[in-house]
Amino acid sequence: MNLPRTPTTLPLRRIQEHEQFLGDFRARKYEFAAVFGKEAAAPFDELRKIHNEIVWAVEDIFRHKEIRGERATRAARLLQGQEARNF
């Protein structure tokens, strides 16, 4: 996905830039667990949970930005309609 350079898209762009690394890192969890034990691999799960929380937060930012944009457009149309009736 080619995202525009805006403050809102910056976190998602950074996540996408490192997607390959994170995928490879998560895949190593099973190798790590085989050598050091399942309990020692728990930080991999914690990192995955943190990554998911960040992705969900970024998605929420986008969703709220879209909602605000729709509301502003709707409000502008309503205001134009009221002005047209008043004059």
A tleap script that builds the chain and sets N, CA, C and O, in Angstrom:
source leaprc.protein.ff14SB
mol = sequence {
  NMET ASN LEU PRO ARG THR PRO THR THR LEU
  PRO LEU ARG ARG ILE GLN GLU HIE GLU GLN
  PHE LEU GLY ASP PHE ARG ALA ARG LYS TYR
  GLU PHE ALA ALA VAL PHE GLY LYS GLU ALA
  ALA ALA PRO PHE ASP GLU LEU ARG LYS ILE
  HIE ASN GLU ILE VAL TRP ALA VAL GLU ASP
  ILE PHE ARG HIE LYS GLU ILE ARG GLY GLU
  ARG ALA THR ARG ALA ALA ARG LEU LEU GLN
  GLY GLN GLU ALA ARG ASN CPHE
}
set mol.1.N position { 0.849 -1.173 0.000 }
set mol.1.CA position { 0.000 0.000 0.000 }
set mol.1.C position { 0.895 1.237 0.000 }
set mol.1.O position { 1.802 1.354 0.824 }
set mol.2.N position { 0.642 2.136 -0.906 }
set mol.2.CA position { 1.421 3.366 -1.015 }
set mol.2.C position { 0.646 4.492 -0.337 }
set mol.2.O position { -0.312 5.022 -0.901 }
set mol.3.N position { 1.057 4.851 0.861 }
set mol.3.CA position { 0.341 5.851 1.655 }
set mol.3.C position { 0.948 7.233 1.464 }
set mol.3.O position { 2.157 7.356 1.270 }
set mol.4.N position { 0.124 8.273 1.518 }
set mol.4.CA position { 0.652 9.637 1.453 }
set mol.4.C position { 1.451 9.961 2.718 }
set mol.4.O position { 1.252 9.341 3.762 }
set mol.5.N position { 2.333 10.914 2.616 }
set mol.5.CA position { 3.153 11.302 3.771 }
set mol.5.C position { 2.395 12.351 4.593 }
set mol.5.O position { 2.461 13.550 4.324 }
set mol.6.N position { 1.688 11.867 5.583 }
set mol.6.CA position { 0.984 12.756 6.508 }
set mol.6.C position { 1.259 12.273 7.923 }
set mol.6.O position { 1.638 11.117 8.113 }
set mol.7.N position { 1.076 13.131 8.920 }
set mol.7.CA position { 1.280 12.690 10.302 }
set mol.7.C position { 0.384 11.511 10.681 }
set mol.7.O position { 0.769 10.679 11.502 }
set mol.8.N position { -0.790 11.439 10.097 }
set mol.8.CA position { -1.718 10.354 10.414 }
set mol.8.C position { -1.222 9.020 9.870 }
set mol.8.O position { -1.415 7.985 10.508 }
set mol.9.N position { -0.592 9.029 8.713 }
set mol.9.CA position { -0.159 7.782 8.091 }
set mol.9.C position { 1.233 7.345 8.524 }
set mol.9.O position { 1.635 6.217 8.238 }
set mol.10.N position { 1.969 8.197 9.199 }
set mol.10.CA position { 3.342 7.889 9.568 }
set mol.10.C position { 3.480 6.584 10.357 }
set mol.10.O position { 4.335 5.775 9.998 }
set mol.11.N position { 2.699 6.331 11.403 }
set mol.11.CA position { 2.864 5.063 12.133 }
set mol.11.C position { 2.634 3.840 11.250 }
set mol.11.O position { 3.373 2.860 11.346 }
set mol.12.N position { 1.628 3.888 10.400 }
set mol.12.CA position { 1.349 2.744 9.542 }
set mol.12.C position { 2.450 2.563 8.508 }
set mol.12.O position { 2.819 1.431 8.191 }
set mol.13.N position { 2.978 3.653 7.980 }
set mol.13.CA position { 4.076 3.557 7.021 }
set mol.13.C position { 5.296 2.936 7.674 }
set mol.13.O position { 5.979 2.126 7.046 }
set mol.14.N position { 5.586 3.287 8.905 }
set mol.14.CA position { 6.733 2.705 9.611 }
set mol.14.C position { 6.525 1.216 9.848 }
set mol.14.O position { 7.456 0.424 9.696 }
set mol.15.N position { 5.326 0.838 10.213 }
set mol.15.CA position { 5.021 -0.583 10.416 }
set mol.15.C position { 5.225 -1.341 9.111 }
set mol.15.O position { 5.817 -2.420 9.103 }
set mol.16.N position { 4.741 -0.784 8.020 }
set mol.16.CA position { 4.865 -1.453 6.722 }
set mol.16.C position { 6.322 -1.567 6.281 }
set mol.16.O position { 6.703 -2.556 5.654 }
set mol.17.N position { 7.130 -0.574 6.601 }
set mol.17.CA position { 8.543 -0.614 6.231 }
set mol.17.C position { 9.265 -1.783 6.893 }
set mol.17.O position { 10.217 -2.325 6.333 }
set mol.18.N position { 8.813 -2.171 8.081 }
set mol.18.CA position { 9.479 -3.229 8.849 }
set mol.18.C position { 8.668 -4.522 8.887 }
set mol.18.O position { 8.939 -5.399 9.707 }
set mol.19.N position { 7.694 -4.644 8.021 }
set mol.19.CA position { 6.814 -5.811 8.015 }
set mol.19.C position { 7.589 -7.105 7.770 }
set mol.19.O position { 7.340 -8.105 8.443 }
set mol.20.N position { 8.519 -7.101 6.825 }
set mol.20.CA position { 9.309 -8.299 6.513 }
set mol.20.C position { 10.138 -8.720 7.723 }
set mol.20.O position { 10.175 -9.896 8.083 }
set mol.21.N position { 10.800 -7.748 8.345 }
set mol.21.CA position { 11.608 -8.052 9.527 }
set mol.21.C position { 10.756 -8.650 10.635 }
set mol.21.O position { 11.131 -9.656 11.236 }
set mol.22.N position { 9.605 -8.032 10.907 }
set mol.22.CA position { 8.745 -8.527 11.985 }
set mol.22.C position { 8.221 -9.928 11.684 }
set mol.22.O position { 8.116 -10.759 12.585 }
set mol.23.N position { 7.896 -10.189 10.429 }
set mol.23.CA position { 7.446 -11.533 10.052 }
set mol.23.C position { 8.536 -12.567 10.263 }
set mol.23.O position { 8.278 -13.646 10.795 }
set mol.24.N position { 9.746 -12.246 9.852 }
set mol.24.CA position { 10.873 -13.156 10.057 }
set mol.24.C position { 11.155 -13.355 11.542 }
set mol.24.O position { 11.449 -14.466 11.985 }
set mol.25.N position { 11.063 -12.277 12.301 }
set mol.25.CA position { 11.307 -12.352 13.740 }
set mol.25.C position { 10.284 -13.264 14.425 }
set mol.25.O position { 10.641 -14.097 15.258 }
set mol.26.N position { 9.013 -13.097 14.063 }
set mol.26.CA position { 7.970 -13.947 14.663 }
set mol.26.C position { 8.162 -15.416 14.284 }
set mol.26.O position { 7.889 -16.307 15.088 }
set mol.27.N position { 8.627 -15.667 13.066 }
set mol.27.CA position { 8.852 -17.044 12.628 }
set mol.27.C position { 9.947 -17.715 13.451 }
set mol.27.O position { 9.942 -18.936 13.606 }
set mol.28.N position { 10.864 -16.949 13.968 }
set mol.28.CA position { 11.965 -17.514 14.771 }
set mol.28.C position { 11.505 -17.950 16.165 }
set mol.28.O position { 12.245 -18.624 16.881 }
set mol.29.N position { 10.316 -17.577 16.536 }
set mol.29.CA position { 9.794 -17.950 17.858 }
set mol.29.C position { 9.861 -19.458 18.055 }
set mol.29.O position { 10.253 -19.929 19.123 }
set mol.30.N position { 9.487 -20.208 17.043 }
set mol.30.CA position { 9.413 -21.657 17.179 }
set mol.30.C position { 10.806 -22.287 17.251 }
set mol.30.O position { 11.006 -23.270 17.965 }
set mol.31.N position { 11.751 -21.733 16.528 }
set mol.31.CA position { 13.137 -22.196 16.637 }
set mol.31.C position { 13.655 -21.901 18.052 }
set mol.31.O position { 14.304 -22.739 18.677 }
set mol.32.N position { 13.360 -20.712 18.532 }
set mol.32.CA position { 13.793 -20.294 19.863 }
set mol.32.C position { 13.185 -21.203 20.923 }
set mol.32.O position { 13.873 -21.638 21.846 }
set mol.33.N position { 11.888 -21.488 20.787 }
set mol.33.CA position { 11.205 -22.345 21.755 }
set mol.33.C position { 11.767 -23.770 21.723 }
set mol.33.O position { 11.858 -24.419 22.766 }
set mol.34.N position { 12.138 -24.254 20.557 }
set mol.34.CA position { 12.689 -25.605 20.456 }
set mol.34.C position { 14.029 -25.721 21.189 }
set mol.34.O position { 14.343 -26.764 21.762 }
set mol.35.N position { 14.800 -24.656 21.162 }
set mol.35.CA position { 16.116 -24.682 21.791 }
set mol.35.C position { 16.048 -24.338 23.278 }
set mol.35.O position { 16.679 -24.999 24.102 }
set mol.36.N position { 15.277 -23.300 23.616 }
set mol.36.CA position { 15.296 -22.784 24.990 }
set mol.36.C position { 14.049 -23.099 25.807 }
set mol.36.O position { 14.025 -22.843 27.011 }
set mol.37.N position { 13.029 -23.641 25.185 }
set mol.37.CA position { 11.800 -23.978 25.900 }
set mol.37.C position { 10.677 -23.003 25.609 }
set mol.37.O position { 10.899 -21.847 25.248 }
set mol.38.N position { 9.461 -23.507 25.778 }
set mol.38.CA position { 8.268 -22.714 25.463 }
set mol.38.C position { 8.167 -21.454 26.315 }
set mol.38.O position { 7.787 -20.393 25.820 }
set mol.39.N position { 8.507 -21.572 27.595 }
set mol.39.CA position { 8.400 -20.413 28.491 }
set mol.39.C position { 9.359 -19.299 28.082 }
set mol.39.O position { 9.040 -18.118 28.225 }
set mol.40.N position { 10.527 -19.671 27.576 }
set mol.40.CA position { 11.517 -18.673 27.167 }
set mol.40.C position { 11.062 -17.911 25.928 }
set mol.40.O position { 11.558 -16.816 25.662 }
set mol.41.N position { 10.131 -18.470 25.170 }
set mol.41.CA position { 9.644 -17.818 23.955 }
set mol.41.C position { 8.465 -16.882 24.227 }
set mol.41.O position { 7.938 -16.274 23.295 }
set mol.42.N position { 8.044 -16.756 25.478 }
set mol.42.CA position { 6.907 -15.898 25.834 }
set mol.42.C position { 7.091 -14.445 25.383 }
set mol.42.O position { 6.104 -13.831 24.977 }
set mol.43.N position { 8.283 -13.865 25.428 }
set mol.43.CA position { 8.439 -12.483 24.948 }
set mol.43.C position { 8.051 -12.298 23.482 }
set mol.43.O position { 7.650 -11.202 23.089 }
set mol.44.N position { 8.162 -13.340 22.674 }
set mol.44.CA position { 7.722 -13.237 21.281 }
set mol.44.C position { 6.219 -12.961 21.226 }
set mol.44.O position { 5.759 -12.154 20.418 }
set mol.45.N position { 5.461 -13.635 22.092 }
set mol.45.CA position { 4.010 -13.421 22.145 }
set mol.45.C position { 3.688 -12.021 22.648 }
set mol.45.O position { 2.764 -11.375 22.153 }
set mol.46.N position { 4.444 -11.558 23.623 }
set mol.46.CA position { 4.230 -10.209 24.158 }
set mol.46.C position { 4.507 -9.157 23.079 }
set mol.46.O position { 3.763 -8.185 22.945 }
set mol.47.N position { 5.568 -9.358 22.322 }
set mol.47.CA position { 5.884 -8.432 21.240 }
set mol.47.C position { 4.780 -8.429 20.192 }
set mol.47.O position { 4.419 -7.372 19.674 }
set mol.48.N position { 4.244 -9.596 19.876 }
set mol.48.CA position { 3.148 -9.698 18.907 }
set mol.48.C position { 1.917 -8.937 19.420 }
set mol.48.O position { 1.248 -8.236 18.660 }
set mol.49.N position { 1.631 -9.087 20.715 }
set mol.49.CA position { 0.488 -8.395 21.308 }
set mol.49.C position { 0.668 -6.874 21.226 }
set mol.49.O position { -0.271 -6.152 20.886 }
set mol.50.N position { 1.851 -6.402 21.531 }
set mol.50.CA position { 2.134 -4.964 21.457 }
set mol.50.C position { 2.016 -4.475 20.018 }
set mol.50.O position { 1.450 -3.410 19.768 }
set mol.51.N position { 2.545 -5.245 19.076 }
set mol.51.CA position { 2.450 -4.885 17.660 }
set mol.51.C position { 0.988 -4.771 17.245 }
set mol.51.O position { 0.610 -3.813 16.570 }
set mol.52.N position { 0.162 -5.738 17.640 }
set mol.52.CA position { -1.262 -5.699 17.300 }
set mol.52.C position { -1.947 -4.470 17.888 }
set mol.52.O position { -2.774 -3.845 17.225 }
set mol.53.N position { -1.611 -4.125 19.112 }
set mol.53.CA position { -2.209 -2.943 19.746 }
set mol.53.C position { -1.854 -1.679 18.977 }
set mol.53.O position { -2.692 -0.793 18.807 }
set mol.54.N position { -0.620 -1.596 18.516 }
set mol.54.CA position { -0.200 -0.429 17.739 }
set mol.54.C position { -0.965 -0.371 16.422 }
set mol.54.O position { -1.462 0.687 16.035 }
set mol.55.N position { -1.061 -1.503 15.734 }
set mol.55.CA position { -1.781 -1.545 14.457 }
set mol.55.C position { -3.239 -1.156 14.666 }
set mol.55.O position { -3.788 -0.378 13.885 }
set mol.56.N position { -3.870 -1.684 15.701 }
set mol.56.CA position { -5.281 -1.345 15.968 }
set mol.56.C position { -5.437 0.138 16.282 }
set mol.56.O position { -6.404 0.762 15.845 }
set mol.57.N position { -4.498 0.708 17.032 }
set mol.57.CA position { -4.567 2.138 17.352 }
set mol.57.C position { -4.450 2.980 16.082 }
set mol.57.O position { -5.163 3.970 15.922 }
set mol.58.N position { -3.556 2.587 15.189 }
set mol.58.CA position { -3.399 3.322 13.932 }
set mol.58.C position { -4.669 3.210 13.095 }
set mol.58.O position { -5.110 4.193 12.499 }
set mol.59.N position { -5.258 2.016 13.049 }
set mol.59.CA position { -6.513 1.844 12.309 }
set mol.59.C position { -7.615 2.718 12.902 }
set mol.59.O position { -8.430 3.273 12.165 }
set mol.60.N position { -7.644 2.844 14.231 }
set mol.60.CA position { -8.621 3.722 14.874 }
set mol.60.C position { -8.406 5.177 14.477 }
set mol.60.O position { -9.367 5.914 14.254 }
set mol.61.N position { -7.145 5.589 14.390 }
set mol.61.CA position { -6.848 6.959 13.960 }
set mol.61.C position { -7.416 7.207 12.576 }
set mol.61.O position { -8.054 8.232 12.336 }
set mol.62.N position { -7.183 6.261 11.653 }
set mol.62.CA position { -7.727 6.404 10.304 }
set mol.62.C position { -9.238 6.457 10.322 }
set mol.62.O position { -9.845 7.303 9.665 }
set mol.63.N position { -9.847 5.554 11.075 }
set mol.63.CA position { -11.308 5.486 11.128 }
set mol.63.C position { -11.886 6.798 11.639 }
set mol.63.O position { -12.848 7.315 11.073 }
set mol.64.N position { -11.302 7.339 12.708 }
set mol.64.CA position { -11.814 8.589 13.270 }
set mol.64.C position { -11.561 9.768 12.332 }
set mol.64.O position { -12.368 10.694 12.261 }
set mol.65.N position { -10.452 9.731 11.622 }
set mol.65.CA position { -10.177 10.799 10.660 }
set mol.65.C position { -11.221 10.782 9.558 }
set mol.65.O position { -11.712 11.832 9.143 }
set mol.66.N position { -11.565 9.575 9.078 }
set mol.66.CA position { -12.583 9.457 8.038 }
set mol.66.C position { -13.940 9.928 8.548 }
set mol.66.O position { -14.671 10.614 7.834 }
set mol.67.N position { -14.274 9.564 9.771 }
set mol.67.CA position { -15.559 9.976 10.356 }
set mol.67.C position { -15.607 11.491 10.482 }
set mol.67.O position { -16.610 12.118 10.140 }
set mol.68.N position { -14.500 12.090 10.983 }
set mol.68.CA position { -14.464 13.556 11.116 }
set mol.68.C position { -14.618 14.214 9.756 }
set mol.68.O position { -15.319 15.218 9.626 }
set mol.69.N position { -13.970 13.660 8.747 }
set mol.69.CA position { -14.065 14.213 7.404 }
set mol.69.C position { -15.483 14.139 6.868 }
set mol.69.O position { -15.973 15.093 6.265 }
set mol.70.N position { -16.145 13.008 7.087 }
set mol.70.CA position { -17.532 12.864 6.639 }
set mol.70.C position { -18.440 13.840 7.377 }
set mol.70.O position { -19.322 14.449 6.771 }
set mol.71.N position { -18.228 13.992 8.682 }
set mol.71.CA position { -19.049 14.921 9.457 }
set mol.71.C position { -18.847 16.355 8.995 }
set mol.71.O position { -19.806 17.117 8.877 }
set mol.72.N position { -17.597 16.719 8.732 }
set mol.72.CA position { -17.313 18.084 8.283 }
set mol.72.C position { -17.968 18.336 6.925 }
set mol.72.O position { -18.519 19.413 6.696 }
set mol.73.N position { -17.914 17.364 6.034 }
set mol.73.CA position { -18.540 17.508 4.718 }
set mol.73.C position { -20.051 17.638 4.864 }
set mol.73.O position { -20.673 18.489 4.228 }
set mol.74.N position { -20.634 16.792 5.700 }
set mol.74.CA position { -22.076 16.845 5.935 }
set mol.74.C position { -22.479 18.178 6.551 }
set mol.74.O position { -23.478 18.777 6.153 }
set mol.75.N position { -21.690 18.642 7.533 }
set mol.75.CA position { -21.996 19.920 8.188 }
set mol.75.C position { -21.900 21.071 7.195 }
set mol.75.O position { -22.722 21.986 7.221 }
set mol.76.N position { -20.906 21.027 6.326 }
set mol.76.CA position { -20.761 22.092 5.321 }
set mol.76.C position { -21.960 22.097 4.376 }
set mol.76.O position { -22.463 23.162 4.019 }
set mol.77.N position { -22.421 20.911 3.968 }
set mol.77.CA position { -23.584 20.844 3.080 }
set mol.77.C position { -24.835 21.370 3.776 }
set mol.77.O position { -25.638 22.080 3.171 }
set mol.78.N position { -24.993 21.021 5.036 }
set mol.78.CA position { -26.154 21.518 5.784 }
set mol.78.C position { -26.104 23.033 5.920 }
set mol.78.O position { -27.117 23.716 5.770 }
set mol.79.N position { -24.928 23.544 6.202 }
set mol.79.CA position { -24.762 24.979 6.357 }
set mol.79.C position { -25.052 25.703 5.043 }
set mol.79.O position { -25.693 26.754 5.040 }
set mol.80.N position { -24.589 25.151 3.945 }
set mol.80.CA position { -24.869 25.757 2.645 }
set mol.80.C position { -26.366 25.745 2.359 }
set mol.80.O position { -26.906 26.709 1.818 }
set mol.81.N position { -27.025 24.669 2.719 }
set mol.81.CA position { -28.465 24.579 2.524 }
set mol.81.C position { -29.202 25.603 3.362 }
set mol.81.O position { -30.164 26.206 2.887 }
set mol.82.N position { -28.774 25.815 4.603 }
set mol.82.CA position { -29.403 26.809 5.460 }
set mol.82.C position { -29.165 28.209 4.926 }
set mol.82.O position { -30.076 29.037 4.930 }
set mol.83.N position { -27.949 28.484 4.466 }
set mol.83.CA position { -27.661 29.809 3.917 }
set mol.83.C position { -28.489 30.076 2.670 }
set mol.83.O position { -28.959 31.193 2.454 }
set mol.84.N position { -28.662 29.052 1.858 }
set mol.84.CA position { -29.461 29.219 0.639 }
set mol.84.C position { -30.917 29.539 0.989 }
set mol.84.O position { -31.557 30.329 0.295 }
set mol.85.N position { -31.437 28.945 2.040 }
set mol.85.CA position { -32.826 29.208 2.438 }
set mol.85.C position { -32.965 30.562 3.105 }
set mol.85.O position { -34.011 31.203 3.001 }
set mol.86.N position { -31.904 31.011 3.800 }
set mol.86.CA position { -31.975 32.289 4.502 }
set mol.86.C position { -31.859 33.475 3.572 }
set mol.86.O position { -32.335 34.560 3.906 }
set mol.87.N position { -31.245 33.307 2.423 }
set mol.87.CA position { -31.040 34.452 1.539 }
set mol.87.C position { -31.866 34.288 0.341 }
set mol.87.O position { -31.847 35.144 -0.543 }
savepdb mol mol.pdb
quit
